[in-house]
Amino acid sequence: MKNYILTSACLICLFLLQSCCCNDADEPTGLIDCSIAVEMNETYLSSNPGATGDVTFDFKEMQDYFCKIEEVAKDSSYTNLGFRVYFAETDGPNGVRVNTVFFAPTYESGGNTFVMTELLKDHGDIGNNGGDINCNP
């Protein structure tokens, strides 16, 4: 359920950002009705007491990030661009740990999915639902 909520939110976010970066954006797929989104979030929160229920990102920052990904992809042979959304924890205000997510831009090559290392500052390994993605070039 958590992955479905994040996937839906990411698709909506990608649509909004794509429309600002590209004038020829396709109609988005995977959009969900608001009442279903509310129900899904309530189900998630009731199943995961104390879990973070949402994460907010600055629109301009995300728009710049998505446009940078598109720019890097145009200058390379990257195809089938995508994102992996990773759940994470970081230091919040007053030293309290807070839940968050981060995006790792991906592309496909030879039937495999790889992370665009140009857009990650530290080229290490990132977990992938139990497996690892090697970000080293």
GIUR-V551319 format. One record per pair of residues at least 12 apart in sequence whose ideal C-beta (glycine too) atoms are under 8 Angstrom apart, sorted by the first residue. I is the first residue (numbers start at 1). J is the second residue. D is the distance in whole Angstrom. If there is no record, write none. Layout:
I&J&D, I&J&D
This chain:
1&40&6, 1&43&6, 1&44&5, 1&47&7, 2&44&6, 2&48&7, 2&87&8, 4&40&7, 5&37&7, 5&40&5, 5&41&6, 5&44&6, 6&85&5, 6&101&7, 7&30&7, 7&85&7, 8&30&6, 8&31&8, 8&32&5, 8&37&7, 8&40&8, 10&83&6, 10&85&6, 10&103&8, 11&28&6, 11&29&7, 11&30&4, 11&31&7, 12&28&7, 12&31&6, 13&57&8, 13&62&6, 14&28&7, 14&66&7, 14&83&8, 15&28&4, 15&31&7, 16&59&8, 17&59&8, 17&62&6, 17&63&5, 17&66&4, 17&67&8, 18&66&7, 20&63&5, 21&63&7, 21&66&6, 21&67&5, 21&70&6, 22&70&8, 41&53&6, 41&54&7, 51&99&7, 52&98&7, 52&99&4, 52&100&7, 55&99&8, 55&100&5, 55&101&5, 65&103&7, 65&119&8, 68&119&7, 69&81&7, 69&105&5, 69&116&7, 69&119&6, 72&116&6, 72&118&5, 72&119&6, 73&107&7, 73&116&8, 77&109&8, 78&107&4, 78&109&8, 78&116&7, 79&107&6, 79&108&6, 79&109&7, 80&107&6, 80&108&4, 81&105&7, 81&106&7, 81&107&6, 82&105&8, 82&106&5, 82&107&7, 82&108&8, 82&113&7, 83&103&5, 83&104&7, 83&105&6, 83&106&6, 84&103&7, 84&104&5, 84&106&6, 84&115&7, 84&126&8, 84&128&7, 84&133&8, 85&101&5, 85&102&8, 85&103&6, 86&101&6, 86&102&5, 86&103&8, 86&104&6, 86&126&7, 86&127&7, 87&99&7, 87&100&8, 87&101&6, 88&100&5, 88&101&6, 88&102&6, 104&116&8, 104&120&7, 104&126&6, 104&133&7, 105&119&5, 113&133&8, 114&133&7, 115&133&5, 115&135&5, 117&135&5, 117&136&7, 117&137&5, 120&135&6, 123&135&5, 123&136&5, 123&137&7, 124&136&8
